[in-house]
Amino acid sequence: MKFVLLAIIIALVVYLLKRRPQKSTALVDTKSMHELLQQHVNFYQRLNSDEQLLFRNRVQHFLDTTTITAVGNFSLTELDQLFVASSAIIPIFSFPDWAYNNLNEVLLYAEMFTKDFDPKERDKNVMGMVGSGAMNRMMILSLPALRAGFEQDGSGNTGIHEFVHLLDKADGATDGVPEYMLPKDLIAPWIKYAHEAIHEIKTNHSEINPYAATNDAEFFAVISEYFFQKPHLLQEHHPELFNILEQVYKPIV
């Protein structure tokens, strides 16, 4: 089994090296950036002009320091790059000194893929994943899923979901308890309310995406999507979870 897994990882690395996919140049015109963000990113729309300037600066810093690579027969657009960068900055916007030190590159696939990162197999159902092992310090995203998170009026956002996993991972464990961001006195209440919500999902008494019931880490990522995409609905339906997440992310909008 270990040999098979190692062979898969080696094959993937060789595939990526041979492919030498298109990488982002991180050159997004300042005026174009504002217009695109204003048109396509709801979080940005809710900021005042000073906050929007700060958001653009942080987006540009992310683009300057993180490689975005297209894997497949398509070309990266400015908007695709901004979707990736916005996904990264939204969860950490209230933390001016926070950077993703556990990420070097984001791979964008033209479609969904398998858990082995294979876009050619028939059963492709993975929209995003944080890499590990040979893929450490990488994130893999499905381009259609990334776009849908910003273009569709729903509570889901694959890009934000995966970057929240990186925040969760920053304390050494992807366990749904972001200890670097969550005050110690809120850890026990968070676990309590999260498990209650997961039980409601499993018994079909919740509007939260059922994928949140997979485990505590997925719950944290899914409910964070909800928090940033539809904050008023989350506050209405799950005030306890909303209040804790508000203290975790300390939103300024």
C-alpha positions as CSV (number, residue, x, y, z in Angstrom):
1,M,0.0,0.0,0.0
2,K,2.8,2.4,0.9
3,F,4.6,1.5,-2.4
4,V,1.4,2.3,-4.3
5,L,1.0,5.7,-2.5
6,L,4.6,6.6,-3.1
7,A,4.3,5.7,-6.8
8,I,1.2,7.9,-7.1
9,I,3.0,10.8,-5.5
10,I,6.1,10.4,-7.6
11,A,4.0,10.1,-10.8
12,L,2.2,13.3,-9.9
13,V,5.4,15.3,-9.2
14,V,6.9,14.1,-12.5
15,Y,3.6,15.0,-14.3
16,L,3.7,18.5,-12.9
17,L,7.4,19.0,-13.7
18,K,6.9,17.8,-17.3
19,R,3.8,19.8,-17.8
20,R,5.5,23.1,-16.7
21,P,2.0,24.7,-16.5
22,Q,1.4,28.4,-16.9
23,K,2.2,30.4,-13.8
24,S,0.7,33.7,-12.8
25,T,2.7,36.8,-13.4
26,A,1.0,38.6,-10.5
27,L,0.7,41.7,-12.7
28,V,-2.8,42.9,-12.1
29,D,-3.5,46.5,-13.0
30,T,-4.5,48.6,-10.0
31,K,-7.5,50.1,-11.6
32,S,-8.6,46.8,-13.0
33,M,-8.2,45.1,-9.6
34,H,-10.6,47.6,-8.0
35,E,-13.2,47.2,-10.7
36,L,-13.0,43.4,-10.8
37,L,-13.2,43.1,-7.0
38,Q,-16.0,45.6,-6.8
39,Q,-18.0,43.6,-9.4
40,H,-17.3,40.0,-8.2
41,V,-16.3,39.9,-4.5
42,N,-19.1,40.7,-2.1
43,F,-16.8,40.9,0.9
44,Y,-14.9,43.7,-0.9
45,Q,-18.1,45.5,-1.7
46,R,-18.9,45.8,2.0
47,L,-15.7,47.6,2.8
48,N,-15.2,51.4,2.9
49,S,-12.7,53.0,0.6
50,D,-9.8,52.8,3.1
51,E,-10.5,49.2,3.9
52,Q,-10.7,48.5,0.1
53,L,-7.3,50.0,-0.4
54,L,-5.9,47.8,2.4
55,F,-7.6,44.7,0.9
56,R,-6.1,45.4,-2.5
57,N,-2.6,45.9,-1.0
58,R,-2.9,42.6,0.8
59,V,-4.2,40.8,-2.4
60,Q,-1.2,42.2,-4.3
61,H,1.2,41.0,-1.6
62,F,-0.3,37.5,-1.8
63,L,0.1,37.5,-5.6
64,D,3.7,38.7,-5.3
65,T,4.6,36.0,-2.8
66,T,2.5,33.0,-3.9
67,T,2.7,31.2,-7.3
68,I,-0.6,30.4,-9.0
69,T,-0.3,27.6,-11.5
70,A,-2.8,26.5,-14.2
71,V,-2.8,22.7,-14.6
72,G,-4.6,21.9,-17.8
73,N,-5.4,23.5,-21.2
74,F,-6.6,26.9,-20.1
75,S,-5.1,30.4,-19.4
76,L,-5.2,32.2,-16.1
77,T,-7.1,35.4,-16.1
78,E,-6.7,38.4,-13.8
79,L,-10.1,37.5,-12.3
80,D,-9.0,33.9,-11.5
81,Q,-5.9,35.2,-9.8
82,L,-8.0,37.7,-7.8
83,F,-10.4,34.9,-6.8
84,V,-7.5,32.9,-5.3
85,A,-6.0,35.9,-3.6
86,S,-9.4,37.1,-2.2
87,S,-10.1,33.6,-0.9
88,A,-6.8,33.9,1.0
89,I,-7.2,37.4,2.4
90,I,-10.9,37.3,3.4
91,P,-10.4,35.0,6.5
92,I,-7.3,36.9,7.7
93,F,-8.3,40.5,6.7
94,S,-8.7,41.5,10.4
95,F,-5.2,40.2,11.1
96,P,-2.7,42.7,9.5
97,D,0.4,40.7,10.4
98,W,-0.9,37.3,9.3
99,A,0.6,35.6,6.3
100,Y,0.4,32.0,5.0
101,N,3.8,30.8,5.8
102,N,2.6,27.2,5.1
103,L,1.9,27.9,1.5
104,N,4.1,28.4,-1.6
105,E,1.9,27.6,-4.6
106,V,-1.8,27.2,-5.6
107,L,-2.5,24.7,-8.4
108,L,-5.7,25.4,-10.4
109,Y,-7.2,22.4,-12.2
110,A,-9.6,23.0,-15.2
111,E,-12.1,20.7,-13.5
112,M,-12.7,18.6,-10.4
113,F,-10.2,15.9,-9.5
114,T,-9.7,12.8,-7.4
115,K,-8.1,12.5,-4.0
116,D,-5.0,11.4,-5.9
117,F,-5.1,14.7,-7.8
118,D,-5.9,12.9,-11.0
119,P,-8.1,15.0,-13.3
120,K,-8.5,12.2,-15.8
121,E,-10.2,9.5,-13.8
122,R,-14.0,9.1,-14.1
123,D,-15.0,9.6,-10.4
124,K,-13.8,13.2,-9.9
125,N,-15.6,14.8,-7.0
126,V,-12.9,16.9,-5.2
127,M,-13.2,20.7,-5.5
128,G,-10.2,21.6,-3.4
129,M,-7.5,20.2,-1.1
130,V,-4.6,21.3,1.0
131,G,-1.5,19.3,0.0
132,S,0.5,17.1,2.3
133,G,3.6,14.9,2.0
134,A,5.3,15.6,-1.4
135,M,2.5,18.2,-2.0
136,N,3.2,20.0,1.2
137,R,3.0,23.8,1.0
138,M,0.6,23.5,-2.0
139,M,-3.1,24.0,-2.4
140,I,-5.1,22.4,-5.2
141,L,-8.3,24.0,-6.4
142,S,-10.9,23.2,-9.1
143,L,-11.2,26.4,-11.2
144,P,-15.0,26.0,-11.8
145,A,-15.5,25.5,-8.0
146,L,-13.3,28.5,-7.2
147,R,-15.3,30.7,-9.6
148,A,-18.7,29.4,-8.4
149,G,-17.9,30.5,-4.9
150,F,-17.8,34.1,-6.0
151,E,-20.2,34.1,-8.9
152,Q,-23.1,32.2,-7.3
153,D,-25.3,33.6,-4.5
154,G,-24.8,30.9,-2.0
155,S,-23.2,30.2,1.4
156,G,-20.4,28.1,-0.1
157,N,-17.0,29.2,-1.3
158,T,-14.4,26.5,-2.0
159,G,-11.4,28.9,-2.0
160,I,-12.3,30.3,1.4
161,H,-12.9,26.7,2.6
162,E,-9.4,25.6,1.8
163,F,-7.6,28.7,3.2
164,V,-9.5,28.2,6.4
165,H,-8.0,24.7,6.6
166,L,-4.6,26.4,6.4
167,L,-5.5,28.6,9.3
168,D,-6.7,25.6,11.2
169,K,-3.5,23.8,10.4
170,A,-1.3,26.7,11.7
171,D,-1.4,25.4,15.3
172,G,0.0,22.0,14.1
173,A,-3.3,20.1,13.8
174,T,-6.2,20.4,11.3
175,D,-8.8,19.6,13.9
176,G,-11.5,22.3,13.6
177,V,-10.2,24.2,16.7
178,P,-8.1,27.2,15.5
179,E,-6.2,27.7,18.7
180,Y,-4.1,30.6,17.4
181,M,-7.3,32.6,16.7
182,L,-9.8,31.2,19.2
183,P,-9.7,32.6,22.8
184,K,-9.0,29.8,25.3
185,D,-12.3,30.5,27.1
186,L,-14.2,29.9,23.9
187,I,-12.7,26.6,23.0
188,A,-15.1,24.5,25.1
189,P,-18.2,26.4,23.9
190,W,-17.0,26.2,20.3
191,I,-16.7,22.4,20.5
192,K,-20.1,22.1,22.2
193,Y,-22.0,24.2,19.7
194,A,-20.1,22.6,16.8
195,H,-21.0,19.1,17.9
196,E,-24.6,20.1,18.4
197,A,-24.8,21.6,14.9
198,I,-23.1,18.4,13.4
199,H,-25.8,16.3,15.2
200,E,-28.5,18.5,13.7
201,I,-27.0,18.1,10.2
202,K,-26.8,14.3,10.6
203,T,-30.5,14.2,11.7
204,N,-31.6,16.4,8.8
205,H,-32.5,19.3,11.0
206,S,-30.1,21.9,9.5
207,E,-29.6,24.0,6.4
208,I,-25.8,23.8,6.8
209,N,-24.0,22.0,4.0
210,P,-24.1,18.3,5.0
211,Y,-20.3,18.0,4.2
212,A,-19.8,19.9,7.4
213,A,-20.8,16.8,9.3
214,T,-17.7,14.9,7.9
215,N,-15.6,15.8,10.9
216,D,-14.7,18.8,13.1
217,A,-12.2,20.2,10.6
218,E,-14.6,20.2,7.8
219,F,-17.3,21.7,10.0
220,F,-15.0,24.6,10.8
221,A,-14.2,25.2,7.2
222,V,-17.8,25.0,6.0
223,I,-19.2,27.2,8.7
224,S,-16.5,29.7,8.0
225,E,-17.6,29.8,4.4
226,Y,-21.2,30.5,5.7
227,F,-19.9,33.2,8.0
228,F,-18.2,35.2,5.2
229,Q,-20.7,34.5,2.5
230,K,-24.0,34.9,4.3
231,P,-23.2,36.4,7.8
232,H,-26.7,37.7,8.4
233,L,-28.3,34.3,7.7
234,L,-25.8,32.5,10.0
235,Q,-26.5,35.0,12.7
236,E,-30.2,34.4,12.3
237,H,-30.1,30.6,12.3
238,H,-27.0,29.9,14.5
239,P,-26.4,32.9,16.8
240,E,-24.0,31.0,19.1
241,L,-21.8,29.9,16.3
242,F,-21.9,33.3,14.7
243,N,-20.9,35.0,17.9
244,I,-17.9,32.8,18.4
245,L,-16.8,33.1,14.8
246,E,-17.1,36.9,15.1
247,Q,-14.6,36.7,17.9
248,V,-12.4,34.3,15.9
249,Y,-12.3,36.4,12.8
250,K,-12.9,39.8,14.3
251,P,-14.6,41.2,11.2
252,I,-14.5,44.9,10.5
253,V,-17.4,44.7,8.1
